[in-house]
Amino acid sequence: MEISEKLLCLFSTEVKTEEDRYVIEVPRQEIETGDIDPGEVYRVALISRSEAETATESQSHPQSAPSEPQPPVDVGETRYVEIEDIGKQGDGIARVERGYVIIVPGADVGERVKIEVSEVKSNFAVGEIIEETF
């Protein structure tokens, strides 16, 4: 299956019945990380999960819930990123796969820097600049 580069987030959810309509819930962290804005309209793709896929996935990732994808970066990993925004504390903000946020202290909007990931959380990471421009 080919996945579009425009993918903002990926999570598992169930389709619920609510009076005369069906509803899917978006996890709060997808809103909080800035990938999705309430009130905006998005295209939704639904992908069926067979029992075999579910069983295989739960065996390979028993510690994580299906609605919580793993961060796309690891501590010690180096990345080339472009700073897209400035956070509330003045740190640079870069986004990588699925809109995952990497906070880069000392970086300015528009800068392209090589970073080393120093900290990884479920919804963001912190990267230290190791090369100013690339």
Helices and strands as residue ranges (DSSP letters): E 16-18, E 21-23, H 28-32, H 51-60, E 78-82, E 85-86, E 92-95, G 97-99, E 101-104, E 112-120, E 124-131
